[in-house]
Amino acid sequence: MAYFNHAFNKTFIADSTLATAATATSALTSGQVALVDGSTWASVALPGGAITTGALGYLVQGSFYTKDSIGNNPGHGGYQESVKSKGINPKYITRLWKTNCITAAPATASLSLGSACTPCGTTQFMRMDVKGSPALRFLNHNAYAIADSANICCATGQTYLDPALVLATMGNMMLADPLIKPFVAEAPGVTGITLGVITGTAYTTATGVATTGGTGTGLTVDITAAGGNVTAVTVANPGSGYTTGDVIIIAQTGSSLTETATLTVTAAHGVAVNVAGVITVYTIAEVLDGTYVASVDPVGDDVSATINFVGAYVNTKFGNCSFDTRDHFNSEPVEIIPSLLDETGDPCNDCGTAVSTPGVMQQTQGEDVIRDLIMSESYRQSPYNQGNPDSARIREIEMSDELLAAVDRNVTYKAYYIQHTVPRFNNPTGVFDNEQYVYKIYVKCSDTSAQTELEALFTGLVTWAAANGNTIALETNAYW
């Protein structure tokens, strides 16, 4: 017979913590979390309060329910009970960690051509692959399409076509394809920047300074500084994938300080044209309608170009009105992969450069949180009815609606975790076994005050564990 470790999960939804000492658990409100002394059943001051030597600690939260019928005795009104963890021994806290709040970002992709990549008399081909479960659900298979640059004529004596014109022609055809159109669009580039709060005092005037943050990639800026302070910012390379309101950080090499700026996107510019080092962005339509004047000598004029695409962030939610946890519920980005083909259909790597950046799902969604909470409550045999026409009414009777109201399914949450592993010699073979518990505390990403309070609670846990010979630290993980 095989023996397996026993695992247990418990979920808490926090909007505050009780930081004062000697408060009874009955005083906790819904969403309020406290660290409780197991010998007195009263709260411990945070972050530095101490639990009675030798006693267990408990994570306790006010009940989600306004009434409770535990014990199956609703005729007598039941009773209200706080939400509690199992007893926590500080020696056996094996891990403490938290996740980051990850915002959603779509996939981006670009295809670049140099000045000598498009000889007259040849046809260029672009292939676009769309992968990911949204495409699979929509089409029952991954999608791809091929676009070409046919019907572009060279002027008399012209040797090479303008690469911007070639890319715009292929891009226009690609985005009109019925398989690609639901999932891909031309990516917005940055056309203007409005300075936000200026925090740097050691900046110098420079060009092509890299940036971080926002929903896109590749933005570089030229900065003007006076007295170590940034006074003006202009776009050097517009990058792709940025959206209005993005906040970026300018971190100049050699400076330990940062500058915050707010991007303003005024149009969807899909084609970035580089003429002798000066980059200008145009929409695909502007390249094709003559707003951009194509060069008849791109090699001599030193013209190169990049077309930028953005992938859809597809909503796959359905069955929402019944709230059946077996429904699909996520929105997720597709993966888009462009490539340049030669006239035989083989990949061409001599001239064109293709770049793909995967999208990112938001972490952690309220949809995930409510499912964790439903599963956690099932340990205490609190019912959650689903899957039949009477579910809505049954949920009201069984108080599941109050559980549902505890979570905002449309926002993201930050998660804090406590892993508690109790070693035991508790089976007939004498094999070392253990019981492992994971406690999850979710707090809205927008609720910074509650996050600050939870940081104090976890500081108290670290101090409590250290006082009992268990040295651990609070880790930060990007994902669960």
C-alpha positions as CSV (number, residue, x, y, z in Angstrom):
1,M,0.0,0.0,0.0
2,A,1.3,3.5,-0.9
3,Y,1.0,6.3,1.5
4,F,0.6,9.9,0.4
5,N,1.0,13.2,2.2
6,H,-2.2,14.7,3.3
7,A,-2.8,18.2,1.8
8,F,-5.3,20.8,2.9
9,N,-6.1,24.3,1.5
10,K,-7.9,27.1,3.2
11,T,-8.8,30.4,1.6
12,F,-9.3,33.8,3.2
13,I,-10.6,37.0,1.5
14,A,-9.1,40.0,3.3
15,D,-9.9,43.7,3.2
16,S,-8.1,44.5,6.5
17,T,-6.2,43.0,9.4
18,L,-6.8,43.4,13.2
19,A,-3.4,44.8,14.4
20,T,-4.4,45.3,18.1
21,A,-4.0,42.7,20.9
22,A,-6.5,41.0,23.1
23,T,-9.6,41.2,20.8
24,A,-12.0,38.3,20.7
25,T,-12.5,36.5,17.4
26,S,-16.2,37.2,17.6
27,A,-15.4,40.9,17.1
28,L,-13.9,40.3,13.6
29,T,-15.8,41.6,10.7
30,S,-16.2,39.9,7.4
31,G,-13.0,40.3,5.5
32,Q,-11.0,41.2,8.6
33,V,-8.1,38.8,9.4
34,A,-6.2,38.4,12.6
35,L,-3.4,36.3,14.1
36,V,-4.9,34.7,17.2
37,D,-3.2,33.2,20.2
38,G,-4.4,29.6,20.6
39,S,-4.2,29.7,24.4
40,T,-6.3,32.8,24.9
41,W,-8.3,32.9,21.6
42,A,-7.6,36.6,21.4
43,S,-5.8,38.6,18.7
44,V,-2.1,39.3,18.7
45,A,-0.7,42.8,18.1
46,L,1.0,43.2,14.7
47,P,3.7,43.1,13.6
48,G,5.6,42.6,16.8
49,G,3.2,40.9,19.2
50,A,4.0,37.5,20.7
51,I,2.0,34.3,21.1
52,T,2.1,32.5,24.4
53,T,5.1,30.2,24.5
54,G,4.2,26.7,23.5
55,A,0.8,27.7,22.1
56,L,-0.4,27.4,18.6
57,G,-1.4,30.3,16.5
58,Y,-4.5,30.6,14.3
59,L,-5.3,32.6,11.3
60,V,-8.9,33.8,11.8
61,Q,-11.3,35.9,9.7
62,G,-14.8,37.1,10.3
63,S,-17.5,35.0,8.7
64,F,-18.7,35.6,5.2
65,Y,-22.2,34.6,6.3
66,T,-24.7,36.9,8.2
67,K,-26.2,33.7,9.7
68,D,-24.9,30.2,9.9
69,S,-26.6,26.9,10.3
70,I,-23.7,24.7,11.1
71,G,-24.8,21.6,12.8
72,N,-27.9,21.4,10.5
73,N,-30.1,23.1,13.0
74,P,-31.6,26.1,11.2
75,G,-34.8,25.7,13.2
76,H,-33.0,27.2,16.2
77,G,-31.3,29.9,14.1
78,G,-27.9,28.2,13.9
79,Y,-24.9,30.3,15.0
80,Q,-22.3,32.4,13.4
81,E,-18.7,31.1,13.4
82,S,-15.5,32.8,12.3
83,V,-13.3,31.3,9.6
84,K,-10.3,29.6,11.1
85,S,-7.2,27.9,10.0
86,K,-5.8,24.8,11.7
87,G,-3.4,25.3,14.5
88,I,-0.1,26.7,13.3
89,N,3.2,25.7,15.0
90,P,5.9,28.2,14.3
91,K,8.5,25.5,14.0
92,Y,6.7,23.9,11.1
93,I,6.0,27.0,8.9
94,T,8.0,25.8,5.9
95,R,7.3,28.7,3.5
96,L,5.8,32.2,3.3
97,W,5.3,33.8,-0.1
98,K,3.3,36.3,-2.0
99,T,2.5,36.8,-5.7
100,N,2.7,40.0,-7.7
101,C,-0.3,41.7,-9.3
102,I,0.2,40.9,-13.0
103,T,-1.7,43.1,-15.5
104,A,-2.9,41.7,-18.8
105,A,-0.8,42.3,-21.9
106,P,-1.5,41.2,-25.4
107,A,1.1,39.4,-27.6
108,T,3.0,41.6,-30.0
109,A,5.0,40.8,-33.1
110,S,6.9,42.7,-35.7
111,L,8.5,42.1,-39.1
112,S,11.4,44.3,-40.3
113,L,12.9,44.7,-43.8
114,G,16.2,46.4,-44.8
115,S,16.7,48.7,-47.7
116,A,18.0,45.9,-50.0
117,C,15.5,43.2,-49.0
118,T,12.9,43.9,-51.8
119,P,14.4,43.8,-55.3
120,C,12.3,44.8,-58.2
121,G,10.7,41.9,-60.0
122,T,10.4,39.7,-56.9
123,T,7.4,39.1,-54.7
124,Q,7.7,39.1,-50.9
125,F,5.5,36.8,-48.8
126,M,4.5,37.2,-45.1
127,R,3.1,34.3,-43.1
128,M,1.2,34.9,-39.9
129,D,0.5,32.0,-37.4
130,V,-2.0,32.5,-34.7
131,K,-1.8,29.9,-31.8
132,G,-3.5,29.5,-28.5
133,S,-6.7,28.1,-27.1
134,P,-8.9,31.1,-28.2
135,A,-8.0,30.3,-31.8
136,L,-8.5,26.6,-31.2
137,R,-11.9,27.1,-29.7
138,F,-12.9,29.5,-32.5
139,L,-11.6,27.5,-35.5
140,N,-11.0,24.0,-34.0
141,H,-7.4,24.4,-35.1
142,N,-4.6,27.0,-35.1
143,A,-4.7,29.6,-37.8
144,Y,-2.3,30.8,-40.4
145,A,-2.4,32.9,-43.6
146,I,0.0,34.1,-46.2
147,A,0.0,37.6,-47.7
148,D,2.1,38.9,-50.6
149,S,3.5,42.1,-52.1
150,A,2.3,41.5,-55.7
151,N,1.2,44.3,-57.9
152,I,3.7,46.8,-56.7
153,C,5.4,48.3,-59.7
154,C,8.9,49.8,-59.9
155,A,9.6,53.0,-61.6
156,T,11.9,53.1,-64.6
157,G,15.4,52.5,-63.5
158,Q,14.4,51.6,-59.9
159,T,16.3,48.6,-58.4
160,Y,14.6,48.1,-55.0
161,L,11.1,48.7,-53.7
162,D,10.6,50.8,-50.6
163,P,10.4,48.3,-47.7
164,A,7.7,50.3,-45.9
165,L,5.4,50.0,-49.0
166,V,6.1,46.3,-49.2
167,L,5.3,45.7,-45.5
168,A,2.2,47.8,-45.6
169,T,0.8,46.0,-48.7
170,M,1.4,42.6,-47.1
171,G,0.0,43.8,-43.7
172,N,-3.1,45.2,-45.3
173,M,-3.8,41.8,-47.0
174,M,-3.0,39.9,-43.9
175,L,-5.3,41.8,-41.6
176,A,-8.2,41.4,-44.1
177,D,-7.9,37.6,-44.1
178,P,-11.0,36.1,-42.4
179,L,-8.9,33.7,-40.3
180,I,-6.5,36.3,-39.0
181,K,-8.8,39.4,-38.7
182,P,-10.5,38.2,-35.3
183,F,-7.1,37.8,-33.6
184,V,-4.6,40.4,-35.0
185,A,-4.5,44.1,-35.5
186,E,-1.9,46.7,-36.4
187,A,-0.1,47.7,-33.2
188,P,-0.4,51.3,-31.8
189,G,2.9,53.1,-31.6
190,V,3.8,56.0,-29.4
191,T,3.3,59.4,-31.0
192,G,3.6,61.6,-27.9
193,I,4.6,61.7,-24.3
194,T,3.3,63.7,-21.4
195,L,5.7,64.0,-18.4
196,G,4.3,62.7,-15.1
197,V,5.9,63.2,-11.7
198,I,9.6,64.0,-12.1
199,T,11.7,62.1,-9.5
200,G,15.2,62.2,-11.1
201,T,17.9,64.6,-10.1
202,A,20.9,63.1,-11.9
203,Y,19.9,63.0,-15.5
204,T,21.8,64.3,-18.5
205,T,20.6,65.1,-22.0
206,A,20.7,62.0,-24.1
207,T,19.2,60.2,-27.1
208,G,17.8,56.7,-27.6
209,V,17.3,56.1,-23.8
210,A,15.6,52.8,-23.1
211,T,12.3,52.6,-21.2
212,T,10.5,49.9,-19.1
213,G,6.9,49.4,-18.2
214,G,3.6,49.8,-20.1
215,T,1.9,47.2,-22.3
216,G,4.3,47.5,-25.3
217,T,8.0,47.0,-26.1
218,G,10.8,48.8,-27.8
219,L,10.1,52.5,-26.9
220,T,13.2,54.6,-26.7
221,V,13.2,58.3,-26.0
222,D,15.4,61.4,-26.3
223,I,15.6,63.4,-23.1
224,T,16.6,66.9,-22.4
225,A,17.9,67.6,-18.9
226,A,18.7,70.7,-16.9
227,G,20.3,70.6,-13.5
228,G,20.0,66.9,-13.4
229,N,16.2,67.1,-13.9
230,V,14.4,65.9,-17.1
231,T,12.7,68.9,-18.7
232,A,11.5,67.4,-22.0
233,V,11.0,63.9,-23.6
234,T,10.5,63.1,-27.3
235,V,10.0,59.8,-29.0
236,A,13.1,58.3,-30.7
237,N,11.7,54.8,-31.5
238,P,8.0,54.4,-31.1
239,G,8.1,50.7,-30.3
240,S,4.8,48.8,-30.5
241,G,1.9,47.6,-28.4
242,Y,1.5,50.6,-26.2
243,T,-1.8,52.0,-25.1
244,T,-3.1,55.3,-24.0
245,G,-2.3,55.9,-20.3
246,D,0.6,53.6,-20.1
247,V,3.1,54.6,-17.4
248,I,6.8,54.1,-18.2
249,I,10.1,54.5,-16.4
250,I,13.1,56.2,-18.0
251,A,16.2,54.7,-16.4
252,Q,19.3,56.4,-17.9
253,T,22.5,54.5,-17.8
254,G,24.7,55.7,-15.0
255,S,21.9,57.1,-13.0
256,S,20.4,55.2,-10.0
257,L,17.3,57.4,-10.2
258,T,14.1,56.9,-12.3
259,E,11.8,59.2,-14.1
260,T,8.1,58.5,-14.5
261,A,6.3,59.6,-17.7
262,T,2.8,59.0,-19.0
263,L,2.5,57.9,-22.7
264,T,-0.2,59.4,-24.9
265,V,-1.1,57.4,-28.0
266,T,-3.0,59.4,-30.6
267,A,-3.3,56.9,-33.5
268,A,-2.8,53.2,-34.4
269,H,0.5,53.4,-36.2
270,G,1.5,50.0,-37.6
271,V,4.5,50.9,-39.7
272,A,7.7,52.5,-38.4
273,V,9.9,53.9,-41.2
274,N,13.6,54.6,-40.5
275,V,15.1,57.0,-43.0
276,A,18.8,57.5,-42.2
277,G,18.2,57.0,-38.5
278,V,15.1,59.2,-38.2
279,I,12.0,57.1,-37.3
280,T,8.5,58.2,-38.3
281,V,5.4,56.1,-37.7
282,Y,2.5,55.7,-40.1
283,T,-0.7,53.7,-40.2
284,I,-0.8,51.0,-42.9
285,A,-3.5,53.1,-44.6
286,E,-1.2,56.2,-44.6
287,V,1.6,54.2,-46.3
288,L,-0.8,53.0,-49.0
289,D,-2.7,56.2,-49.7
290,G,0.3,58.3,-50.4
291,T,0.6,60.2,-47.1
292,Y,4.0,58.5,-46.8
293,V,6.0,59.3,-49.9
294,A,7.8,56.0,-50.9
295,S,11.4,56.2,-51.9
296,V,12.4,55.0,-55.4
297,D,16.0,54.5,-54.1
298,P,15.7,53.0,-50.6
299,V,19.3,51.8,-50.6
300,G,20.6,55.3,-51.4
301,D,18.1,56.9,-49.1
302,D,19.0,54.4,-46.3
303,V,15.3,53.3,-45.8
304,S,14.3,50.4,-43.6
305,A,10.9,49.7,-42.1
306,T,9.1,47.6,-39.4
307,I,5.5,46.6,-39.3
308,N,4.0,46.0,-35.9
309,F,1.1,43.8,-34.9
310,V,-0.8,43.2,-31.7
311,G,-2.7,40.0,-30.8
312,A,-6.2,39.8,-29.4
313,Y,-6.9,39.3,-25.7
314,V,-9.9,37.1,-26.2
315,N,-12.8,36.8,-23.7
316,T,-13.7,33.2,-23.4
317,K,-16.3,33.6,-20.7
318,F,-19.7,31.9,-21.1
319,G,-22.4,30.4,-18.9
320,N,-21.7,33.3,-16.6
321,C,-25.3,33.9,-15.5
322,S,-25.6,30.4,-14.0
323,F,-22.1,30.5,-12.5
324,D,-21.3,26.9,-13.1
325,T,-17.6,26.4,-12.1
326,R,-17.2,24.0,-14.9
327,D,-17.6,26.8,-17.4
328,H,-14.7,28.5,-19.2
329,F,-14.0,31.8,-17.5
330,N,-10.7,33.3,-18.6
331,S,-9.7,35.9,-21.0
332,E,-6.3,35.0,-22.5
333,P,-4.0,36.3,-25.2
334,V,-3.3,34.5,-28.5
335,E,0.2,34.0,-29.7
336,I,1.1,35.6,-33.0
337,I,4.2,34.6,-35.1
338,P,5.0,36.4,-38.3
339,S,7.7,35.2,-40.7
340,L,9.0,36.2,-44.1
341,L,8.9,33.6,-46.9
342,D,10.8,33.5,-50.2
343,E,9.1,32.8,-53.6
344,T,9.4,29.0,-53.0
345,G,7.6,29.2,-49.7
346,D,10.6,28.6,-47.6
347,P,11.5,30.8,-44.6
348,C,13.8,33.7,-45.6
349,N,16.3,34.7,-42.9
350,D,18.7,36.7,-45.1
351,C,16.9,40.0,-44.9
352,G,13.8,40.1,-42.9
353,T,13.8,40.0,-39.1
354,A,10.7,38.7,-37.2
355,V,10.2,39.2,-33.5
356,S,7.3,37.8,-31.3
357,T,6.6,38.7,-27.7
358,P,4.1,36.4,-25.8
359,G,1.1,38.0,-24.1
360,V,0.6,37.8,-20.4
361,M,-2.6,36.8,-18.5
362,Q,-3.6,38.9,-15.6
363,Q,-2.8,37.3,-12.2
364,T,-4.8,36.5,-10.1
365,Q,-8.3,36.9,-11.5
366,G,-11.3,37.1,-9.3
367,E,-12.7,34.0,-11.2
368,D,-9.8,32.0,-9.8
369,V,-10.3,33.4,-6.3
370,I,-14.0,32.5,-6.1
371,R,-13.3,28.9,-7.2
372,D,-10.6,28.6,-4.5
373,L,-13.1,30.0,-1.9
374,I,-15.8,27.5,-3.0
375,M,-13.4,24.6,-2.7
376,S,-12.1,25.8,0.6
377,E,-15.6,26.1,2.1
378,S,-16.4,22.6,0.9
379,Y,-14.0,21.3,3.5
380,R,-16.4,22.6,6.2
381,Q,-19.2,21.0,4.2
382,S,-20.7,24.4,3.3
383,P,-22.8,23.6,0.1
384,Y,-22.5,25.4,-3.1
385,N,-25.3,24.4,-5.6
386,Q,-24.8,24.5,-9.3
387,G,-25.8,22.7,-12.5
388,N,-29.7,22.8,-12.3
389,P,-32.4,25.3,-13.0
390,D,-33.0,25.9,-9.3
391,S,-29.4,26.8,-8.4
392,A,-30.0,30.5,-7.9
393,R,-32.8,29.9,-5.4
394,I,-30.9,27.1,-3.6
395,R,-27.8,29.4,-3.3
396,E,-29.9,32.0,-1.5
397,I,-31.2,29.3,0.9
398,E,-27.8,27.8,1.5
399,M,-26.2,31.3,1.9
400,S,-23.9,30.7,-1.1
401,D,-24.9,34.1,-2.5
402,E,-23.1,35.7,0.5
403,L,-20.0,33.7,-0.4
404,L,-20.3,34.9,-4.0
405,A,-20.6,38.5,-2.9
406,A,-17.3,38.2,-1.0
407,V,-15.3,38.2,-4.2
408,D,-15.2,40.7,-7.1
409,R,-14.9,38.5,-10.1
410,N,-13.9,41.4,-12.4
411,V,-10.7,42.5,-10.7
412,T,-7.3,41.0,-9.9
413,Y,-6.1,39.9,-6.5
414,K,-2.8,39.6,-4.8
415,A,-2.2,36.4,-2.9
416,Y,-0.3,35.7,0.3
417,Y,0.5,32.1,1.2
418,I,1.4,30.2,4.4
419,Q,2.7,26.7,4.0
420,H,2.6,24.6,7.2
421,T,4.1,21.1,7.2
422,V,3.7,18.9,10.4
423,P,6.0,15.9,10.5
424,R,4.4,12.7,11.8
425,F,5.3,9.0,12.2
426,N,1.7,8.0,11.8
427,N,1.4,4.9,9.6
428,P,2.0,1.2,10.1
429,T,5.1,1.0,8.0
430,G,6.8,3.7,10.1
431,V,7.6,5.6,6.9
432,F,8.1,9.3,7.6
433,D,4.9,11.1,6.6
434,N,3.6,14.6,7.1
435,E,0.5,16.7,6.9
436,Q,0.7,19.8,4.8
437,Y,-1.6,22.8,4.9
438,V,-1.5,25.9,2.6
439,Y,-3.4,29.0,3.7
440,K,-4.2,31.5,1.0
441,I,-5.1,35.1,1.8
442,Y,-6.4,37.1,-1.2
443,V,-6.6,40.9,-1.3
444,K,-7.6,43.2,-4.2
445,C,-4.6,44.5,-6.1
446,S,-6.2,48.0,-5.8
447,D,-6.5,47.8,-2.0
448,T,-3.0,49.0,-1.1
449,S,-3.9,49.7,2.5
450,A,-5.0,46.1,3.1
451,Q,-1.7,44.9,1.4
452,T,0.3,47.1,3.8
453,E,-1.6,45.5,6.8
454,L,-0.9,42.0,5.4
455,E,2.8,42.8,5.1
456,A,2.7,43.5,8.8
457,L,0.9,40.2,9.6
458,F,3.6,38.3,7.6
459,T,6.3,40.2,9.3
460,G,4.8,39.0,12.6
461,L,4.8,35.4,11.3
462,V,8.5,35.7,10.3
463,T,9.4,37.1,13.7
464,W,7.3,34.4,15.5
465,A,9.0,31.6,13.5
466,A,12.5,33.0,14.2
467,A,11.8,33.2,17.9
468,N,11.1,29.5,17.8
469,G,14.3,28.5,15.9
470,N,12.7,28.6,12.4
471,T,14.4,31.1,10.1
472,I,12.3,31.8,7.1
473,A,11.7,34.8,4.9
474,L,8.7,36.2,2.9
475,E,9.4,35.3,-0.8
476,T,7.9,37.1,-3.8
477,N,6.9,35.0,-6.8
478,A,5.6,36.3,-10.1
479,Y,3.2,33.4,-10.4
480,W,1.7,30.7,-8.1
